[in-house]
Amino acid sequence: MPNPSAEGASKSLNKTITEVMKFLEDSGDRPNAGLRPFLHEKIGDLAERWYRRGFSRGHIQSRKAFLSDSTVPRTLDYSCTRTLSPKQVRDIDLRSTYPKKKKAPKK
């Protein structure tokens, strides 16, 4: 006889996985078993995406703040290790390049 609470947990995990994958625009396959570790992986993907965006955003804001004396380099590279989801430690290589300012066309 199937365990009704396990079935409910599976539905809940599947619903959460669907929402996270939709947000990530990830149309990949999902496993039939081991949903919890798979969800943790997807949460880690989501956290890494936000972490990367925050890094780039910080670079742009820093550059704007110090543009007058050019103390912020146009390209930043950084490697780190972060725990982004339960039981997941990831090595993340970050690179942010501030776009070159477009020159006005000559008349």
C-alpha positions in Angstrom: 0.0 0.0 0.0 1.5 3.4 -1.0 2.3 5.9 1.7 -0.1 8.9 1.3 2.2 11.3 3.0 5.1 10.3 0.6 2.8 10.9 -2.3 1.9 14.4 -1.0 5.5 15.2 -0.4 6.3 14.1 -4.0 3.6 16.4 -5.4 4.9 19.3 -3.3 8.5 18.7 -4.4 7.4 18.4 -8.0 5.4 21.6 -7.8 8.4 23.5 -6.3 10.8 22.0 -8.8 8.5 23.1 -11.7 8.4 26.6 -10.4 12.1 26.9 -9.9 12.8 25.4 -13.3 10.3 27.7 -14.9 12.0 30.7 -13.3 15.5 29.4 -14.5 14.0 28.8 -18.0 15.4 25.2 -17.6 13.5 22.7 -19.7 15.8 19.8 -18.9 14.7 16.4 -17.6 14.0 15.6 -14.0 14.5 12.3 -12.2 11.7 9.9 -11.2 13.3 9.4 -7.8 15.6 11.5 -5.6 13.6 14.6 -6.0 14.9 16.3 -2.8 18.6 16.3 -4.0 17.5 17.4 -7.4 15.5 20.3 -5.9 18.6 21.3 -3.8 20.6 21.3 -7.1 18.1 23.6 -8.7 18.0 25.9 -5.7 21.8 26.1 -5.9 21.5 27.0 -9.6 19.0 29.8 -8.7 21.2 31.1 -5.9 24.3 31.1 -8.2 22.4 33.0 -10.8 21.4 35.7 -8.3 25.0 35.7 -6.8 26.4 36.3 -10.3 23.9 39.1 -11.0 24.7 40.8 -7.7 28.5 40.6 -8.5 28.0 42.3 -11.9 25.6 44.9 -10.4 28.2 45.7 -7.7 30.9 46.1 -10.3 28.7 48.6 -12.3 27.8 50.5 -9.2 31.5 50.6 -8.0 32.6 51.9 -11.4 30.0 54.6 -11.4 31.0 55.7 -7.9 34.7 55.9 -8.8 34.6 56.9 -12.5 36.1 60.3 -11.8 39.4 58.8 -10.7 39.4 55.5 -12.6 40.2 53.3 -9.5 37.8 50.5 -10.5 39.1 48.3 -13.3 36.9 47.6 -16.3 37.1 43.9 -15.8 36.9 42.1 -12.4 37.8 38.4 -11.9 37.0 36.6 -8.6 37.0 33.0 -7.6 35.2 31.8 -4.4 33.6 28.9 -2.7 30.0 29.4 -1.4 27.3 27.2 0.1 24.3 28.2 -2.0 21.9 25.4 -1.1 21.6 22.8 1.6 24.5 20.3 1.4 26.0 22.1 -1.6 29.3 23.8 -1.8 30.2 25.3 -5.1 33.3 26.8 -6.6 32.3 29.9 -8.5 34.4 31.8 -11.0 33.1 35.3 -11.5 33.9 37.7 -14.2 32.3 41.1 -14.7 33.2 43.4 -17.6 31.8 46.9 -17.6 30.7 47.8 -21.1 32.8 50.4 -22.9 31.1 53.7 -23.2 29.8 54.3 -26.8 31.3 57.2 -28.5 28.9 59.7 -30.0 28.9 59.6 -33.8 30.9 62.4 -35.5 28.9 64.9 -37.5 
